[in-house]
């Protein structure tokens, strides 16, 4: 049965694999023989799908056209005198990959018209049909909605299909009957939470169910899912089971550099050391602020906030198989590891400064209250730090309105060129961080078309069809292989065709005298890579040649400008930490502390929340400082651009 022809949608290598089989099938097909088994009929149906592909359409012959015509007649004749019940025996011995095709034929060749609701219900019950196959066909869902709904609700495990349908970040390829009541959905969800075999991924999604969904899940059910998920995690890691890795950051004396790091070893540990001698000597407030940029790297040299990534990359194998919520912030392996590292660095430095009687909030307030005035003659901003003697919970409650105030101040400064005290007092509404404009009409660049995103995925991603060459190993993407040196002949033949058609013919790549592949416009490719990795790029740090290149790409529709204080990705991260406006899995620290929802937590949790808020306030400070500094550079250029 495994030798039968099976159509796989997507025009991938399977097409080439089956090409010879389809040719042989056409030669051996007996046009006069109408006595085929159900398996034979479905194989013929799969051949018809291949014959409809561009390759066969563009190379059509009399034999191909005749086969397509006779094949549909043969399939139609086979089902003309059969009812669904007549196919029971053959259905139960079908090649497993043909089961989905059977229900497609059920619709395509009008068995749906002569099958009553009771007939289908009997067939489902007698043959233990997986309802998923029926959900793939819209006409089946429409005509038999009552019995499909009934069978779905009978089984708590089918609730996973409900979650996939309504809480997936990608479009589902199946349908769902309409008219579920919220009571039915909530009862179904409750029974799923009580299943011993409930999947942890779906429990996690259910525990973060968004209020934006069409179907509402009640809070007690969400809590039940959360408790079931936490129980699963606790049991899974009892006794030290599972793979673990660690990130360690610490101060160390007498290092040769300001910081050093040790690559992960067999234990998968990553260690970062900071030179304690240097930090002990350099404790001025301006130096402390600069450390977040030049030592800790919270901002890259192109203005990227280093904690976040674009989300474009496929990521690790775990990222690819993980379920993702429709309204969830993407918590990839890369994000989790980077986020953990920078949080540890912040916690380490915060505690180090506290030990030396330096409060980090005081340092941030110095930037707004003193530094801007002394360095740039700008006295528009003000910031009042919370009392360092208070608890972290009290400090968080005090810090939040100051953070809101800073954004409001910058918004007024951007609109009016100053922060008028009376106007500031009159405006009581909080300023949305997403809507605050930059002082410049052009600040960020983003991708502006799906075509460019697809192109970048092809050359930068580690999971595309040309990221696994036949004769070279060790790199993780086509871009990396080109950098280390590779020839066209090092790839599989199907890959070579893709490279030639999509890259060589479009003048993206060329070949050296020793047949090595190279990028014809490497600077443009590197620019794309910056945007691919982070989702955006600030033009504040670019030289005139790059600015002209960007202008050209914008005019072609490949890139677009943004003119907000925060990039779209930075705004998303702020939303993830501060509120639940966009993401159902956000920390919502601002909302929950402001509304008293975090009033009964442990002391260490309050410190974690406080440090999360400090991280956001550091981002606010760095981005506003970036804007004020850029205006000063424009007036008296002295910055060496990248």
N, C-alpha and C positions, 0 to 999 in steps of 0.2 A: 504493500500500500504506500510505503514511503517513497516509492519510485514514481508515483503519479505526479502529473504537472499541477502545480499550485501557483496561482497568481498572487504576488505580493505588491501592494500598491506602493508607488514611490519611484519607479524607474531606477532602481538601484542595481547592484551587481547580480541580483537574482534573475534579472532579465537576460543577461548574458549567459548565466548558468543554464537557463531553460531554452535558450535559442535553438540549440541543436535538437533538443527533445521535441520542440514544437515542429521543426522541419520534418523530423522523422514521423511525427504524429500525422501530419498532413499527407505524407506519402502513403501511410498504412490505413488511413481512414476509409472505411467501407460505406460508400454512400447508399448502397442498396440494403444494408442490414439495419433494420429498425429495432432489433431485439437487444437492447442494451440494459445493463444493470443500473441502479441508481448511482453507484460510484462512477460508472462510465459516463453517465449523463453529466455529472457534476464536473468531471475532468474536462469534458467537451466545453462546458460553460467557462471553465478557467482558461482554456485555449482561446475561446472567443474574446476574453478580456485582453489577452496578449496581442491578438490580431488587431485590436483597436488602438494599440499604442502607435505613436508617431513613426517608429521604425518601420512597422509593417504597412502603415497607411502611406508612407512615402515610397515604399518599395512594393506596392501592390501588384499582384499578378492575377491572371484568370483563376488559377488554382486557389489563391487566398480568398478572392471575392466569392467563388463558388462554395468554398468550405463555410464561409461565414453565413451564406444564405441557407445552405443545406443544414448547418448545425442548428440554427434556430428552429427550422422545421422539425428536425429530429427531436430536439428537446420538447417542443410543443406537442408533438405526437405522443411522446412518452407519457406526458402528464394529462393528455386529453381525456382519458377514460379512467383516471385514478382519483380516488379520494384520499384524504390525509390518513385515514385508518389503514388503507391498503399499503402504505409505505412503512408501517411500523417495524417489520422485521428487518428490512434493509437499512432503515435509519439507525437501528441499534448496533449495526456492524460497520457503520460508515468510518472511513478514514477521519481521524479526529479533526484534521485541518479543513475537512469538507463540511463540518456541521454548520458553521456560519454561512457557507455558500448555500446550503439547503434552504435556509430561511430567506435568503436573498432571492433564490429562485421561486420560493413560495409566493413572493410578492410579484416578481418580474413576470412569471408565467401564469398569474391569476388564480393560483390555488386559493388565494385569500378570498376570492369572490365566492367560491363554492364550499368554503369551510365555515360552518356556523360557530357561534360562541360556545355552545355546549361541546361541539366536536373538538375544538381546540383545547378546551378545559380537560376533557377526557384524555386527549393525547399527552398533555402536560403531566397529568397525574399518573398515567400508566407507564410513561417512559422516563419519569424523573428528569424532565427537561430543565436545564439551567436557564432561568429567565433572562439572563444577560443576552442570549442570542436573539430573543424576541425584542429586547430593547434596542437592538441595532436597526430595526426596521420601523420607520415612522408610521406606515400604513397599518402595521400590526398593532402598534401602540394605540392608534386612533380607534380601530374597529373593535379591538378586544380589551379596551382600557379597564373595564370593570374586573375581568378575571386576572389580568396582569397585576393590577393594583392589589387585589386580594392575595395573590401568591406572594407578592413582595412583602406585604404586611405580616404574613404568616411567619416569615423567617427573619429573625433579628439580624442574621449575618448579611442579608440583602441591604441593610441600612448603609453598608459601605458604598453601594452604588449610588445611593441618594447623596452621600457626602461628595463623592467624585463628581456627580452631576452638578451640584449647586455650590460646591466650595473648592473647585479646582481652578488653578491659575491659567489653565489652558482649556480651549474649547473641547467638550466631550464629543465622542463619535457615536453616541447613542441617545435615545429619546426616553422620555418619562411620561407616563399617563398623567393627565391633569386632575385637579379637584381633590387633592389631599387636604384634609383639614389640619390645622395646627395641633389639635388634640391628637389626631392619629400620628402625626410626625413625632410629637413629644413622647407618646407611649412607645413608639417604635425605637426612638433614641434611647429611652430608659432601658428597654429590654436588651438593646445592644450593649449598653454599659455593664449590664449584669452577665454578659457572656464570658465564660472563662477564656475562650479563644479570641476575644476581641483584639483587634490589631492596635498596637500602641500608637501608630501614626494617625489612625483615624480617631482614636480617643483624644489625642492631642489637638487635632483639628476641631473636634466637637467642643473641647474645653475652651477654645478660643473663637467660638461661633460669633460672627459679626452681626450687629444690629442692622446692617445694610442688606442682609439677605431677605429674599421674598418670604421664606418660611422662617418663623421665629421659634427659637429654642428657649424654653423657660430657664431662669437662673438655677433652680434646684437641679435640673438635668445637666446643665453646664458644670455645676459643682460636682455632680456625680461622675461625669466624664473625667474631670480633673483629678479626683481622688482615685479613680480606677487607673488612670495613666501613672500617677505617682506611685501607686502600689506596684504596678508592673515594673517601673524603673528600679524601685527598691529591691524587689525580688530578683531582678535580672543581675544586679551587681552585688548581691550577697556573696560573701566569701571571696571577694576580689575578682569575680568573673568578668570577662570582657577585656578589650584592649584599652590601655590608658596611655596618655602622654602628658608631659608637664612642661610648663614655661616657668622659668625662674629668673627673677631680676633682683639685683642686689648691688650695694656699694662695695668696692674693693680698693684697698690702698695700693699705691705704687704701680699703677698700670702705665703702660707706655703711651696710651691714647686716652682721650676723654671717655670713650666707651669701647668695649670689646664684646664679642659674642662667641659662643661655642656652638658649632653646628650640631644638630641632633645625632645621637649615636644609636647603638642597638636598642637602648631604652626609650628612644623617641623623645628625649628631653632636649629642650632648647634653653640655653642660658645666656643672659645678658648681664654684663658687669659695667658699672659706672665708676669713674675714677674719683674716689672719695677725697683725695688730696685736693683736686681741682675744685670740687664742689664746696669744700670747707673754706677755700680761699675766695671764691666768687659768689657772694651772697647779696650783691646789690640788686635792687628791684628790677632795673632794666635788664640785667643779665639773666635773672630768673625768668622774665618774660621771653627773652630770646632763646632760652634753653628749650622751650616748647617747640620752637621752629628748628633751630640749628643743631641741637643735641638730640632731643627726643623725636624730632621729625614729625610732629603733628601736622605740619603742612609740608608738602613736597615743593620742589623748586619751581613747579608750575602751578602752585596754588591749590593742589588737591588736599582735601582733608583725609589724612592717611588711614583713618579707621574704616573707611567705607570703600566699596568696590562698585563697579557699574552694574553687576548682575547679568551682563551679557554672556559671560563664559559658561560653558557646560559644567565646569567644576570637576570635582572628584566623582568616583563611582557612586559614593553614598549620596552625593548631591543629585545625581541623575535618577536614582531610584526612589528618592525621598518624595513623599506626597507634599504638595504645596497648596496652601490655602489661597483662595481667590483674592481675599483681602489681607493676606499676610505679608509682613516684611520678610524678604528673602534672607534667611539665616543659613548661608552657605558655610561650608567647612572653612573657606578662606576668611569670610567675615568673622566667624567665631574665633578663629585663632588670632587674627589681627586685633579684634576687639578685646580679647583676653590679655594680649600683650600690652596694649596701650593703657588699659585699665590698671594693670599691675604697675606699670611705670608711674601713672598718676598717683596711685595709692602709696607707692614707695617714696616719691618725691614729696607728696603732701605730708607724710609722717616724718620724713627727714627735716623738712622746713619747720614743722611743729616742734620737733625736738630742739631746734635752734631758735625757738621763740619767734618764728616768722609765720604769719598766717597768710595762706595763699589768697584768700579773699581780699586781704589788705593789699597784696601785690597787684591784683586785678583792678582794684579801686584806684591805685596809684596811676595806672595807665590812663584812666578816664579823667581823674581829678587833677593830675599834675603833669604827666608826661606829654599829653597832647598839647597842653598849654605851653610848656617849655620848649618842646621840639618843633611844633607847628603853629604856634600862636593861635591855638584853637581852644577856647574855654567854653564850648557849648555843652560838654558832657559832664555827667556827675553820677557817682555810684557810691552807695553807703553799704559797707560790709556788715554782715551780721556779727553778733557778739561771740568771740571765740570761746568764751567760758560756758556758753549754752550747750545743750545737748544737740546731737546731729539732727534730731527731729525738729527742734526749735530753729536751728540754723537753716534747715531746708525751707521751713515755712517763711522765714525772713528773706531768704535768697530769691525765691520765686518772683515776688513782686519787683525786686530790683532788676532781675533779668528781663521782665516785661518792660520795665521803665527804660532800660538801655535801648531796646528795639524801638520803642516809641520815640525816644530822643533822636535816634538816627533817622527814622522816617521823617520827622519834622525837619531835621537838618538837610535831608536830601530834597525835600519839597521847597523849603524856604531859604536855605543857605544859613540858617541859624536855628537855635532852639529857644523860641520865645517862652519865657516862664509862664506868662498868663495863658497863652495858647496851650501850653503843655498841661496846665491845670484844668482847662476847659474840656480837653479831650479825655473822656473817661473810658472809652472803649479800647480794649487791648488791640495792639497792632499785630496782624498776621505775618509771621515770618516769611511766608511764601510770597506775599505781595509787596514786600519792601523793595524798592528799586535801588540799583547801584547809583553812584554818583556819575557813572559813565553810561552812555547809550549802548555801548558794546563792552561786555565784560567776559562772558563765557561763550564757548562754542560747543555745539552738540551735533550728533548725527541728525540728518534731515530726511533720510529716506530708508526704507526697508532694504533697498538694493545695496546701499553702502553697508548696512549692518550685516547683511548676508555675505557680502564680499569680505568684510573683516572677520566674520566667523570662519570663513573658509581658510584664511591664511593665519589667523591668530589662535583659534580655538584648538584644544588638545583632543577633540573627539570628532573631527570632521573626516571626510573620506580621503583627504590627502595628508593627514597627520600621522599615518602609519606606513612609511615606505617599506618596500620589500628588503632592501639591501643595506639600510642604515638604521641604527638604533641610538638611543641616548638623549634625543631631544623630545620636545613635547608638542611641537606645532610645525606647520610648514615654514612659518617665518623663522623659527629657530634653526631648522634644518638648513635653510638658505644661508643663515649667518655662519654656521659651522662648516658649510660646504657640502653641496649635494648636486648630483646630475639627474637629468630627466630619466635616464635608464635605471636609476636606483629605485624607481617606483614600479608598482604593478602596472600592467598594461591598461586596465580601466582607469587607474589614477592618471596615467600619462595623458589619456584623452581629455580628462577634466582639466588638467594643467594647461594643455595646449589650447583647448577651446575657450577657457575662462580667463586665462592669464597671459599666455603667449600671444594669441591672436588679438587681444585687447591692449597689447603693448605694455603690460604690467611688468613682465619679466623679459630678460634676454639671456644669452649664453656667452660665457667668456671663451677665450681661445682654447681653454682646456675643458670646455663643455660644462662648466659650473654655472648653475642658475644664479642670477642676480636680479635685484629690483632696479628697474630703470629710473625710478624717482624715489630714492631711498628716504629722502627727507619727508616726502608726503606720506610714505608708508609709516614712518616713525610718528608722524603727527596723528595718523589714524590710530596707531597703537596706543598713544596716550589717551585718546578719547575712548577707545575700546575698553581699556583697563579700568578707567575711572568714571566713564559716562559723560565727562565734560572736561574742559581745559580752560584755564584763565588766560586771556591774552595780555594781562598786565605784565607778564614776565617774558614776552617774546620780542625778538628783534624785528627790524623792518622787513627783512626778507621773508620771515615766517608770516608776518602780518599780511604781506602781499599774496603769499600762497593761500592763506586762509580766505582772503577776500575773493580770490579766484574760485576756490571751492564753494564758497557761499553763493557766488553768482551762477555756478553750475547746478545748484540745488543739492549738493552733497552734504554741506554743513549749514548750520544756522546759528545766529547769535542769540545770546540771552543777556538781559540787562537787570538782573536782580542782585540783591546783596548776597544771598546764598544761592548756590547752584541747586538744581532740581534734586539732585542726589543728597545734598546736604540738608535740604528742607525735609526730605523723606526721613533721614536719620533723626532729625530733631523731632519730627512727629512720632517716630517709633519710640523715642525715649520719653517725650513729654506728655503726649495726649493720645486719644483714640480716635482722632478725626479721620484717619485714613486706614490704619492697620488694626486688625482684630487681635494680633499677638503682641501689641506694643506694651511697653512698661507702664505708660500712663502715669508717670511719677508726679508730674505737675497737677494733673486732675485729682489723683487720689490723695495727695498730701493736702491740697487746697480744700478738698471736701471732707477730710478727716477719715478717709477709708484706710489709711495706713496708721491709725492711732494705736493699734495693738500689735506691734511688731517687736522683734528682738533687737537689742542694741546694735549688733553687728549689721543687721539689715538696714537700719537707719543710716549707718555710715556708708553702706553701699549706695543707697539712694542719694545721699548727699554728694558722693563722689561722681555719680552719674550727672547730677545737676552741675557740678563744677566743670565736668568735661564739656557740657553744652555751653556754659558761660565762657570757657576758654575759647571755644569755637566762635562765639559772638565777638569776643575781644580780638581774636586774630583776624577775623574778616573785616571788622570795622577799622582796625589798625591798618590793614591792607589798603582799604579805600582811602583813608586819610593820608597815608604815606604816598600812594600813587598820585594824589593831587599835588602833593609837595614836589614830587619828582617831575611832574609836568611843568611846574612853575620854574624849577631850577634843576634840570636833569643832571643827576650824578650817579644814577643806578646803572650798573653794568648788567644789561639784559642777557638772558640765555640765548 
